[in-house]
Amino acid sequence: MRLRYVLPLTLLAALLAVSAAAGAIGGGNTPASIKTAGHATLVDPADVAINVTYSCLSFTGPGSIGNGFVSITEGQDTTPASGFSQFMAICDDSSHSTTVIVHGGPFTPGTAAAFANVCGLTCASNGLAGQEITIR
């Protein structure tokens, strides 16, 4: 094959591969998303329960297990406290809700910040600043 044919064919193959990948990620499918509830429940000084709603795309087929985490930081008006917890995420391009128990503390009722992340084929977070929540 002559060189003048190889370059256009290579470019065409690359363009088709990029189009296929873009279709798999964004062609009608939504990327990952996650949202924490505006409040959390103080289970005990070391544990806070918070509801999380998320969705993520599978990276291995029709459905797979992804990874998520939630951290809570409290301390503007109280003694500083923080905690972290991971959860297994069902990644099938559908919305799921789960309650995550965040371990750490010592937590007290009041205002805190919740940070959340979920990963499947792509990752999402609820923002660099997290979300303000109320621990009750």
Backbone as CSV, one residue per row, in Angstrom:
resi,resn,N_x,N_y,N_z,CA_x,CA_y,CA_z,C_x,C_y,C_z
1,MET,0.826,-1.166,0.000,0.000,0.000,0.000,0.875,1.235,0.000
2,ARG,0.477,2.214,-0.721,1.260,3.437,-0.764,0.993,4.298,0.455
3,LEU,1.969,5.098,0.828,1.892,5.949,1.995,0.744,6.946,1.894
4,ARG,0.455,7.419,0.688,-0.618,8.405,0.554,-1.985,7.814,0.885
5,TYR,-2.153,6.493,0.870,-3.412,5.861,1.251,-3.432,5.487,2.738
6,VAL,-2.276,5.213,3.293,-2.189,4.771,4.680,-2.613,5.885,5.638
7,LEU,-2.140,7.101,5.432,-2.463,8.202,6.325,-3.963,8.503,6.344
8,PRO,-4.644,8.650,5.205,-6.092,8.889,5.263,-6.860,7.735,5.916
9,LEU,-6.456,6.499,5.655,-7.133,5.360,6.273,-6.916,5.341,7.788
10,THR,-5.715,5.691,8.228,-5.424,5.763,9.661,-6.268,6.845,10.321
11,LEU,-6.367,8.014,9.688,-7.185,9.095,10.228,-8.654,8.706,10.278
12,LEU,-9.151,8.025,9.267,-10.534,7.575,9.240,-10.798,6.574,10.367
13,ALA,-9.877,5.631,10.562,-10.024,4.648,11.637,-10.033,5.327,13.003
14,ALA,-9.160,6.310,13.193,-9.114,7.043,14.464,-10.409,7.813,14.682
15,LEU,-10.931,8.445,13.640,-12.180,9.190,13.749,-13.335,8.268,14.121
16,LEU,-13.407,7.094,13.525,-14.462,6.133,13.848,-14.340,5.639,15.283
17,ALA,-13.120,5.411,15.759,-12.915,4.958,17.138,-13.351,6.027,18.132
18,VAL,-13.010,7.283,17.869,-13.400,8.378,18.760,-14.913,8.535,18.753
19,SER,-15.544,8.431,17.596,-17.003,8.545,17.514,-17.686,7.433,18.293
20,ALA,-17.174,6.220,18.188,-17.760,5.092,18.913,-17.627,5.288,20.420
21,ALA,-16.458,5.753,20.859,-16.251,5.997,22.295,-17.158,7.112,22.787
22,ALA,-17.308,8.158,22.021,-18.184,9.261,22.416,-19.628,8.792,22.483
23,GLY,-20.025,7.928,21.591,-21.381,7.394,21.624,-21.618,6.532,22.841
24,ALA,-20.617,5.764,23.223,-20.756,4.905,24.393,-20.859,5.726,25.663
25,ILE,-20.131,6.828,25.729,-20.138,7.639,26.940,-21.289,8.635,26.944
26,GLY,-21.507,9.317,25.835,-22.490,10.387,25.871,-23.639,10.238,24.922
27,GLY,-23.700,9.193,24.136,-24.745,9.045,23.142,-26.055,8.624,23.756
28,GLY,-26.732,9.523,24.452,-28.000,9.197,25.069,-27.839,8.770,26.511
29,ASN,-26.661,8.398,26.924,-26.409,8.027,28.316,-25.955,9.252,29.087
30,THR,-26.374,9.333,30.319,-25.924,10.433,31.147,-24.666,10.025,31.883
31,PRO,-23.736,10.950,32.035,-22.550,10.614,32.830,-22.945,10.438,34.299
32,ALA,-22.004,10.079,35.111,-22.270,9.859,36.530,-22.771,11.134,37.199
33,SER,-23.594,10.953,38.244,-24.057,12.085,39.047,-24.269,11.603,40.477
34,ILE,-24.177,12.534,41.417,-24.405,12.183,42.826,-24.926,13.407,43.556
35,LYS,-25.813,13.168,44.521,-26.410,14.248,45.304,-26.636,13.748,46.720
36,THR,-26.289,14.559,47.695,-26.536,14.206,49.093,-27.792,14.926,49.564
37,ALA,-28.472,14.325,50.531,-29.643,14.964,51.129,-29.186,16.207,51.894
38,GLY,-30.089,17.121,52.129,-29.754,18.354,52.843,-29.643,18.188,54.347
39,HIS,-29.935,16.995,54.839,-29.831,16.739,56.273,-29.274,15.333,56.491
40,ALA,-28.753,15.118,57.673,-28.210,13.820,58.067,-28.670,13.532,59.484
41,THR,-28.657,12.268,59.865,-29.116,11.861,61.190,-27.923,11.453,62.044
42,LEU,-27.845,12.053,63.223,-26.791,11.696,64.178,-27.173,10.374,64.825
43,VAL,-26.460,9.307,64.484,-26.729,7.983,65.043,-26.131,7.896,66.438
44,ASP,-24.907,8.316,66.574,-24.195,8.446,67.842,-23.039,9.412,67.566
45,PRO,-22.269,9.817,68.559,-21.225,10.826,68.303,-20.209,10.441,67.223
46,ALA,-20.077,9.149,66.930,-19.094,8.716,65.929,-19.708,8.412,64.566
47,ASP,-21.036,8.414,64.457,-21.687,8.001,63.209,-22.808,8.948,62.803
48,VAL,-22.835,9.267,61.513,-23.892,10.085,60.920,-24.424,9.335,59.708
49,ALA,-25.753,9.236,59.602,-26.389,8.579,58.449,-26.878,9.656,57.482
50,ILE,-26.532,9.502,56.193,-26.950,10.467,55.183,-27.437,9.718,53.942
51,ASN,-28.521,10.221,53.346,-29.046,9.623,52.117,-28.324,10.208,50.918
52,VAL,-28.003,9.329,49.965,-27.281,9.698,48.753,-28.062,9.158,47.563
53,THR,-28.240,9.986,46.534,-28.844,9.555,45.282,-27.789,9.696,44.201
54,TYR,-27.598,8.647,43.407,-26.515,8.656,42.418,-26.919,7.868,41.179
55,SER,-26.183,8.072,40.122,-26.242,7.215,38.936,-24.857,7.178,38.327
56,CYS,-24.544,6.077,37.676,-23.251,5.943,37.016,-23.369,4.918,35.896
57,LEU,-22.492,5.039,34.934,-22.468,4.133,33.802,-21.594,2.926,34.106
58,SER,-22.009,1.780,33.612,-21.238,0.558,33.759,-19.962,0.630,32.929
59,PHE,-18.900,0.038,33.423,-17.673,-0.015,32.636,-17.339,-1.432,32.200
60,THR,-18.211,-2.416,32.537,-17.913,-3.790,32.143,-19.066,-4.503,31.451
61,GLY,-20.162,-3.840,31.174,-21.293,-4.507,30.537,-22.590,-3.860,30.951
62,PRO,-23.683,-4.650,30.971,-24.995,-4.068,31.251,-25.137,-3.520,32.664
63,GLY,-24.376,-3.951,33.598,-24.425,-3.436,34.959,-23.176,-3.870,35.694
64,SER,-22.638,-3.018,36.507,-21.449,-3.387,37.251,-21.426,-2.630,38.573
65,ILE,-20.498,-2.994,39.401,-20.335,-2.348,40.690,-19.289,-1.255,40.546
66,GLY,-19.643,-0.061,41.007,-18.714,1.051,41.032,-18.344,1.354,42.472
67,ASN,-17.768,2.506,42.680,-17.306,2.898,43.998,-17.783,4.303,44.305
68,GLY,-18.209,4.531,45.529,-18.605,5.865,45.955,-18.050,6.154,47.330
69,PHE,-18.002,7.420,47.670,-17.615,7.781,49.029,-18.343,9.034,49.457
70,VAL,-18.484,9.174,50.755,-19.074,10.364,51.358,-18.194,10.752,52.528
71,SER,-17.890,12.039,52.628,-17.202,12.538,53.818,-18.003,13.708,54.360
72,ILE,-17.988,13.843,55.662,-18.694,14.939,56.339,-17.692,15.657,57.221
73,THR,-17.707,16.983,57.121,-16.828,17.825,57.935,-17.690,18.820,58.692
74,GLU,-17.447,18.906,59.978,-18.215,19.797,60.847,-17.213,20.573,61.692
75,GLY,-17.523,21.826,62.019,-16.588,22.497,62.895,-16.570,23.992,62.905
76,GLN,-17.424,24.690,62.167,-17.395,26.156,62.232,-17.826,26.658,63.598
77,ASP,-18.920,26.098,64.131,-19.438,26.564,65.414,-19.217,25.563,66.538
78,THR,-18.581,24.449,66.231,-18.391,23.392,67.221,-16.947,22.897,67.155
79,THR,-16.654,21.904,67.953,-15.352,21.254,67.898,-15.204,20.594,66.533
80,PRO,-14.057,20.742,65.871,-13.883,20.130,64.544,-14.119,18.616,64.586
81,ALA,-14.850,18.145,63.574,-15.130,16.714,63.446,-15.199,16.372,61.972
82,SER,-14.784,15.177,61.654,-14.893,14.738,60.264,-15.010,13.226,60.230
83,GLY,-15.538,12.734,59.124,-15.682,11.301,58.950,-15.741,10.956,57.480
84,PHE,-15.597,9.677,57.187,-15.502,9.212,55.813,-16.101,7.817,55.729
85,SER,-16.744,7.521,54.596,-17.242,6.172,54.367,-17.315,5.897,52.876
86,GLN,-17.058,4.659,52.484,-17.184,4.227,51.095,-18.446,3.395,50.957
87,PHE,-18.972,3.323,49.719,-20.091,2.437,49.449,-19.949,1.854,48.056
88,MET,-20.537,0.668,47.873,-20.552,0.053,46.545,-21.719,0.646,45.769
89,ALA,-21.435,1.117,44.574,-22.451,1.741,43.730,-22.859,0.773,42.623
90,ILE,-24.150,0.686,42.371,-24.652,-0.100,41.244,-24.622,0.811,40.028
91,CYS,-23.793,0.487,39.058,-23.621,1.332,37.876,-24.331,0.696,36.684
92,ASP,-25.545,1.174,36.419,-26.341,0.648,35.317,-27.126,1.753,34.607
93,ASP,-26.665,2.995,34.735,-27.277,4.159,34.102,-28.684,4.433,34.643
94,SER,-28.966,3.977,35.866,-30.241,4.251,36.527,-29.969,4.979,37.835
95,SER,-30.968,5.675,38.329,-30.840,6.386,39.596,-31.043,5.412,40.755
96,HIS,-30.168,5.500,41.751,-30.257,4.660,42.944,-30.111,5.551,44.173
97,SER,-30.739,5.145,45.267,-30.593,5.846,46.540,-30.120,4.858,47.583
98,THR,-29.278,5.336,48.467,-28.785,4.503,49.555,-28.489,5.389,50.760
99,THR,-28.482,4.789,51.931,-28.089,5.499,53.145,-26.673,5.081,53.486
100,VAL,-25.820,6.060,53.658,-24.411,5.811,53.964,-24.163,6.234,55.408
101,ILE,-23.543,5.360,56.178,-23.148,5.689,57.551,-21.714,6.196,57.503
102,VAL,-21.544,7.464,57.837,-20.219,8.091,57.833,-19.635,7.959,59.238
103,HIS,-18.455,7.362,59.321,-17.797,7.107,60.603,-16.736,8.174,60.856
104,GLY,-16.621,8.608,62.076,-15.603,9.602,62.439,-16.010,10.287,63.725
105,GLY,-16.112,11.616,63.625,-16.623,12.375,64.762,-15.523,12.988,65.602
106,PRO,-15.879,13.463,66.762,-17.201,13.386,67.364,-18.156,14.418,66.738
107,PHE,-19.272,13.928,66.188,-20.263,14.786,65.557,-21.265,15.283,66.586
108,THR,-21.830,16.456,66.303,-22.884,17.035,67.133,-23.959,17.586,66.202
109,PRO,-25.178,17.775,66.693,-26.193,18.397,65.852,-25.742,19.794,65.415
110,GLY,-26.037,20.144,64.174,-25.642,21.454,63.655,-25.342,21.415,62.171
111,THR,-24.638,22.427,61.706,-24.316,22.568,60.291,-22.998,21.877,59.968
112,ALA,-22.958,21.247,58.801,-21.751,20.559,58.347,-21.694,20.628,56.825
113,ALA,-20.616,20.114,56.257,-20.479,20.021,54.797,-20.336,18.554,54.428
114,ALA,-21.093,18.130,53.401,-21.016,16.759,52.909,-20.381,16.775,51.525
115,PHE,-19.376,15.949,51.351,-18.695,15.789,50.064,-18.968,14.369,49.585
116,ALA,-19.338,14.226,48.312,-19.666,12.898,47.796,-19.077,12.710,46.408
117,ASN,-18.767,11.448,46.082,-18.195,11.101,44.782,-18.670,9.700,44.429
118,VAL,-18.909,9.463,43.134,-19.248,8.132,42.648,-18.518,7.900,41.335
119,CYS,-18.036,6.674,41.131,-17.317,6.326,39.905,-17.808,5.004,39.352
120,GLY,-18.048,5.008,38.057,-18.298,3.816,37.252,-17.405,3.986,36.040
121,LEU,-18.008,4.102,34.858,-17.236,4.406,33.654,-16.648,5.809,33.750
122,THR,-17.425,6.735,34.318,-16.961,8.104,34.581,-17.192,8.393,36.057
123,CYS,-16.651,9.488,36.540,-16.808,9.873,37.943,-17.569,11.187,38.050
124,ALA,-18.199,11.395,39.204,-18.887,12.654,39.479,-18.769,12.959,40.960
125,SER,-18.836,14.242,41.275,-18.847,14.659,42.673,-19.924,15.712,42.843
126,ASN,-20.225,16.053,44.091,-21.215,17.088,44.334,-20.552,18.456,44.482
127,GLY,-19.362,18.612,43.939,-18.690,19.909,43.908,-17.511,19.975,44.860
128,LEU,-16.608,20.879,44.559,-15.410,21.041,45.391,-15.742,21.523,46.788
129,ALA,-16.799,22.322,46.919,-17.179,22.848,48.223,-18.140,21.917,48.948
130,GLY,-18.602,20.877,48.289,-19.567,19.975,48.905,-20.928,20.638,49.000
131,GLN,-21.751,20.117,49.890,-23.088,20.655,50.108,-23.285,20.886,51.587
132,GLU,-23.865,22.015,51.939,-24.155,22.286,53.334,-25.319,21.405,53.772
133,ILE,-25.149,20.747,54.907,-26.203,19.893,55.448,-26.438,20.235,56.911
134,THR,-27.533,19.740,57.441,-27.837,19.896,58.849,-27.839,18.516,59.495
135,ILE,-27.042,18.360,60.520,-27.025,17.114,61.273,-28.057,17.257,62.396
136,ARG,-29.018,16.321,62.449,-30.066,16.372,63.477,-29.955,15.175,64.404
